Amino acid sequence: MDNAFNANLTGGIEAIRSDVGETIRQAGGQKNKSCLGATPRFSRSGTAKEKHV
């Protein structure tokens, strides 16, 4: 999800959840994972546009 906070600052937040099946787990694959990321972006020109996803 991206958002414009003001004319110069935009940012995004992303949450990911990955569930691994039992067959992959038994074969030695990765376990279930969750991660959260945030990305701030600054623009000196003040041309940040609001974008909703």
N, CA, C and O atoms as CSV, one atom per row, in Angstrom:
chain,resi,resn,atom,element,x,y,z
A,1,MET,N,N,0.844,-1.163,0.000
A,1,MET,CA,C,0.000,0.000,0.000
A,1,MET,C,C,0.897,1.236,0.000
A,1,MET,O,O,1.697,1.408,0.920
A,2,ASP,N,N,0.784,2.090,-0.997
A,2,ASP,CA,C,1.541,3.337,-1.068
A,2,ASP,C,C,0.634,4.496,-0.710
A,2,ASP,O,O,-0.566,4.469,-0.982
A,3,ASN,N,N,1.220,5.521,-0.092
A,3,ASN,CA,C,0.447,6.673,0.330
A,3,ASN,C,C,1.302,7.926,0.232
A,3,ASN,O,O,2.510,7.864,0.463
A,4,ALA,N,N,0.699,9.065,-0.108
A,4,ALA,CA,C,1.383,10.356,-0.097
A,4,ALA,C,C,1.019,11.062,1.204
A,4,ALA,O,O,-0.153,11.336,1.463
A,5,PHE,N,N,2.025,11.355,2.015
A,5,PHE,CA,C,1.784,12.007,3.297
A,5,PHE,C,C,1.718,13.522,3.133
A,5,PHE,O,O,0.933,14.194,3.801
A,6,ASN,N,N,2.555,14.056,2.230
A,6,ASN,CA,C,2.496,15.457,1.834
A,6,ASN,C,C,3.147,15.556,0.451
A,6,ASN,O,O,3.424,14.525,-0.162
A,7,ALA,N,N,3.396,16.758,-0.054
A,7,ALA,CA,C,3.920,16.916,-1.417
A,7,ALA,C,C,5.316,16.329,-1.595
A,7,ALA,O,O,5.710,16.028,-2.721
A,8,ASN,N,N,6.070,16.161,-0.520
A,8,ASN,CA,C,7.447,15.680,-0.626
A,8,ASN,C,C,7.685,14.290,-0.058
A,8,ASN,O,O,8.753,13.722,-0.288
A,9,LEU,N,N,6.756,13.731,0.657
A,9,LEU,CA,C,7.001,12.463,1.340
A,9,LEU,C,C,5.926,11.443,0.992
A,9,LEU,O,O,4.737,11.669,1.218
A,10,THR,N,N,6.363,10.321,0.441
A,10,THR,CA,C,5.475,9.198,0.185
A,10,THR,C,C,6.068,7.983,0.883
A,10,THR,O,O,7.221,8.011,1.314
A,11,GLY,N,N,5.302,6.945,0.993
A,11,GLY,CA,C,5.823,5.748,1.637
A,11,GLY,C,C,4.928,4.564,1.372
A,11,GLY,O,O,3.787,4.700,0.931
A,12,GLY,N,N,5.472,3.407,1.649
A,12,GLY,CA,C,4.720,2.188,1.447
A,12,GLY,C,C,4.946,1.208,2.582
A,12,GLY,O,O,5.999,1.199,3.218
A,13,ILE,N,N,3.940,0.385,2.824
A,13,ILE,CA,C,4.029,-0.680,3.827
A,13,ILE,C,C,3.613,-1.974,3.146
A,13,ILE,O,O,2.622,-2.018,2.417
A,14,GLU,N,N,4.384,-3.024,3.395
A,14,GLU,CA,C,4.100,-4.312,2.781
A,14,GLU,C,C,4.195,-5.408,3.835
A,14,GLU,O,O,5.160,-5.464,4.598
A,15,ALA,N,N,3.193,-6.274,3.873
A,15,ALA,CA,C,3.196,-7.423,4.783
A,15,ALA,C,C,3.083,-8.686,3.941
A,15,ALA,O,O,2.244,-8.770,3.045
A,16,ILE,N,N,3.935,-9.670,4.233
A,16,ILE,CA,C,3.962,-10.926,3.477
A,16,ILE,C,C,3.869,-12.090,4.444
A,16,ILE,O,O,4.551,-12.109,5.469
A,17,ARG,N,N,3.032,-13.055,4.124
A,17,ARG,CA,C,2.904,-14.294,4.912
A,17,ARG,C,C,3.053,-15.461,3.955
A,17,ARG,O,O,2.338,-15.540,2.956
A,18,SER,N,N,3.968,-16.363,4.247
A,18,SER,CA,C,4.227,-17.519,3.402
A,18,SER,C,C,4.000,-18.791,4.214
A,18,SER,O,O,4.662,-19.009,5.229
A,19,ASP,N,N,3.069,-19.628,3.770
A,19,ASP,CA,C,2.800,-20.903,4.431
A,19,ASP,C,C,3.360,-22.037,3.569
A,19,ASP,O,O,2.993,-22.180,2.403
A,20,VAL,N,N,4.241,-22.829,4.148
A,20,VAL,CA,C,4.877,-23.936,3.437
A,20,VAL,C,C,4.080,-25.213,3.704
A,20,VAL,O,O,3.667,-25.473,4.834
A,21,GLY,N,N,3.873,-25.993,2.668
A,21,GLY,CA,C,3.132,-27.240,2.799
A,21,GLY,C,C,3.927,-28.321,3.526
A,21,GLY,O,O,5.152,-28.243,3.615
A,22,GLU,N,N,3.230,-29.322,4.040
A,22,GLU,CA,C,3.845,-30.405,4.815
A,22,GLU,C,C,4.877,-31.179,4.003
A,22,GLU,O,O,5.915,-31.562,4.543
A,23,THR,N,N,4.619,-31.417,2.722
A,23,THR,CA,C,5.559,-32.163,1.872
A,23,THR,C,C,6.893,-31.434,1.760
A,23,THR,O,O,7.951,-32.059,1.830
A,24,ILE,N,N,6.847,-30.118,1.586
A,24,ILE,CA,C,8.087,-29.334,1.487
A,24,ILE,C,C,8.811,-29.342,2.826
A,24,ILE,O,O,10.038,-29.436,2.864
A,25,ARG,N,N,8.070,-29.244,3.925
A,25,ARG,CA,C,8.675,-29.274,5.257
A,25,ARG,C,C,9.398,-30.599,5.501
A,25,ARG,O,O,10.512,-30.614,6.025
A,26,GLN,N,N,8.760,-31.715,5.120
A,26,GLN,CA,C,9.363,-33.036,5.320
A,26,GLN,C,C,10.616,-33.213,4.465
A,26,GLN,O,O,11.516,-33.969,4.831
A,27,ALA,N,N,10.676,-32.523,3.333
A,27,ALA,CA,C,11.846,-32.605,2.463
A,27,ALA,C,C,12.959,-31.658,2.901
A,27,ALA,O,O,13.991,-31.575,2.235
A,28,GLY,N,N,12.768,-30.946,4.007
A,28,GLY,CA,C,13.803,-30.062,4.535
A,28,GLY,C,C,13.680,-28.629,4.058
A,28,GLY,O,O,14.624,-27.851,4.195
A,29,GLY,N,N,12.531,-28.265,3.499
A,29,GLY,CA,C,12.315,-26.902,3.017
A,29,GLY,C,C,12.119,-25.915,4.150
A,29,GLY,O,O,12.115,-26.281,5.325
A,30,GLN,N,N,11.958,-24.664,3.777
A,30,GLN,CA,C,11.801,-23.584,4.754
A,30,GLN,C,C,10.522,-23.732,5.562
A,30,GLN,O,O,9.558,-24.371,5.141
A,31,LYS,N,N,10.550,-23.121,6.734
A,31,LYS,CA,C,9.363,-23.070,7.588
A,31,LYS,C,C,8.509,-21.876,7.172
A,31,LYS,O,O,8.925,-21.073,6.336
A,32,ASN,N,N,7.321,-21.758,7.752
A,32,ASN,CA,C,6.452,-20.615,7.483
A,32,ASN,C,C,7.181,-19.318,7.835
A,32,ASN,O,O,7.980,-19.276,8.770
A,33,LYS,N,N,6.893,-18.262,7.070
A,33,LYS,CA,C,7.553,-16.984,7.303
A,33,LYS,C,C,6.552,-15.847,7.267
A,33,LYS,O,O,5.538,-15.903,6.572
A,34,SER,N,N,6.859,-14.825,8.027
A,34,SER,CA,C,6.111,-13.567,7.980
A,34,SER,C,C,7.130,-12.440,7.975
A,34,SER,O,O,8.143,-12.511,8.671
A,35,CYS,N,N,6.865,-11.397,7.191
A,35,CYS,CA,C,7.753,-10.237,7.226
A,35,CYS,C,C,6.941,-8.971,6.959
A,35,CYS,O,O,5.887,-9.006,6.324
A,36,LEU,N,N,7.454,-7.869,7.456
A,36,LEU,CA,C,6.817,-6.577,7.317
A,36,LEU,C,C,7.882,-5.583,6.897
A,36,LEU,O,O,8.964,-5.543,7.482
A,37,GLY,N,N,7.583,-4.779,5.885
A,37,GLY,CA,C,8.548,-3.794,5.414
A,37,GLY,C,C,7.901,-2.426,5.243
A,37,GLY,O,O,6.718,-2.325,4.918
A,38,ALA,N,N,8.678,-1.384,5.461
A,38,ALA,CA,C,8.212,-0.007,5.269
A,38,ALA,C,C,9.264,0.730,4.452
A,38,ALA,O,O,10.462,0.586,4.696
A,39,THR,N,N,8.807,1.529,3.470
A,39,THR,CA,C,9.719,2.257,2.602
A,39,THR,C,C,9.291,3.722,2.500
A,39,THR,O,O,8.307,4.028,1.825
A,40,PRO,N,N,10.011,4.628,3.157
A,40,PRO,CA,C,9.717,6.052,2.979
A,40,PRO,C,C,10.467,6.581,1.749
A,40,PRO,O,O,11.582,6.144,1.467
A,41,ARG,N,N,9.853,7.524,1.017
A,41,ARG,CA,C,10.499,8.140,-0.147
A,41,ARG,C,C,10.329,9.656,-0.053
A,41,ARG,O,O,9.223,10.159,0.146
A,42,PHE,N,N,11.439,10.369,-0.200
A,42,PHE,CA,C,11.427,11.824,-0.131
A,42,PHE,C,C,11.748,12.388,-1.501
A,42,PHE,O,O,12.668,11.914,-2.167
A,43,SER,N,N,10.996,13.403,-1.934
A,43,SER,CA,C,11.208,14.048,-3.219
A,43,SER,C,C,11.376,15.548,-2.997
A,43,SER,O,O,10.500,16.187,-2.414
A,44,ARG,N,N,12.488,16.112,-3.454
A,44,ARG,CA,C,12.718,17.553,-3.297
A,44,ARG,C,C,11.828,18.377,-4.206
A,44,ARG,O,O,11.512,19.523,-3.887
A,45,SER,N,N,11.418,17.816,-5.331
A,45,SER,CA,C,10.629,18.584,-6.296
A,45,SER,C,C,9.184,18.786,-5.857
A,45,SER,O,O,8.483,19.626,-6.421
A,46,GLY,N,N,8.736,18.043,-4.878
A,46,GLY,CA,C,7.365,18.202,-4.398
A,46,GLY,C,C,6.322,17.701,-5.370
A,46,GLY,O,O,5.214,18.234,-5.433
A,47,THR,N,N,6.678,16.664,-6.139
A,47,THR,CA,C,5.738,16.137,-7.133
A,47,THR,C,C,5.197,14.775,-6.737
A,47,THR,O,O,4.739,14.023,-7.598
A,48,ALA,N,N,5.237,14.445,-5.471
A,48,ALA,CA,C,4.714,13.154,-5.014
A,48,ALA,C,C,3.225,13.103,-5.267
A,48,ALA,O,O,2.497,14.044,-4.955
A,49,LYS,N,N,2.778,11.997,-5.836
A,49,LYS,CA,C,1.349,11.813,-6.123
A,49,LYS,C,C,0.808,10.687,-5.278
A,49,LYS,O,O,1.481,9.677,-5.074
A,50,GLU,N,N,-0.394,10.852,-4.788
A,50,GLU,CA,C,-1.026,9.827,-3.960
A,50,GLU,C,C,-1.427,8.642,-4.814
A,50,GLU,O,O,-2.027,8.801,-5.877
A,51,LYS,N,N,-1.092,7.450,-4.338
A,51,LYS,CA,C,-1.409,6.218,-5.056
A,51,LYS,C,C,-1.889,5.197,-4.043
A,51,LYS,O,O,-1.182,4.901,-3.079
A,52,HIS,N,N,-3.063,4.661,-4.245
A,52,HIS,CA,C,-3.603,3.628,-3.359
A,52,HIS,C,C,-3.654,2.319,-4.130
A,52,HIS,O,O,-4.137,2.260,-5.261
A,53,VAL,N,N,-3.144,1.272,-3.491
A,53,VAL,CA,C,-3.170,-0.055,-4.124
A,53,VAL,C,C,-4.020,-0.969,-3.286
A,53,VAL,O,O,-4.187,-2.141,-3.625
